[in-house]
């Protein structure tokens, strides 16, 4: 077995990305811009914008950056143009990978993403090649030490969650994306902290990697994370402890 839970993988990756603050802020502000551009500048009526703003605030993105992105979207500070794309492919060891992209030059981004896959022993595939292996869900990670399972289950199921499972040191709560806001509010109202709260593509099955392929997969994630156009990366690997430690 890989020896490292999928929930722990998610939490570790989140912390690693959060550490790269400057680049992360840029990506989050781009997501805010696109949300405001497509759905309007009011987060009360634009749920996608509200999620984007909350995600940015969750990592202490400066308020000025957030407001500037919204003003750009409304044309107050000049317009930009981004296209939303999902790239799919296979990483080392046959791992399925989805990349959410916001780009102003699809050809440039496709070449850069393809090169990252090639360097790490994977390959960029065609649309639909791996997306069928994922479900789009609301996802919450809660440290098991912070709350009793029975109490958490009662709260989230009453709020509309689909399921709660224990995965290593975490409880994994999933919901229909439409119920995401209700579940998040219920957790906040009951003062239950979350390690992660987002809508996400969740793998239906996972692939246990050996140490060598685990290191290659971590490198692929680093290369993709370093690309300003790559907003989110979803994959179905379990990485061994030895690879994570190195």
Beta strands, then each sheet from edge to edge (+ up, - down):
strand 1: 83-90
strand 2: 96-103
strand 3: 123-124
strand 4: 134-143
strand 5: 161-167
strand 6: 170-175
strand 7: 196-203
strand 8: 207-208
strand 9: 230-235
strand 10: 237-238
sheet 1: 3+ 1- 2+ 9-
sheet 2: 5+ 6- 4+ 7-
sheet 3: 8+ 10+
end
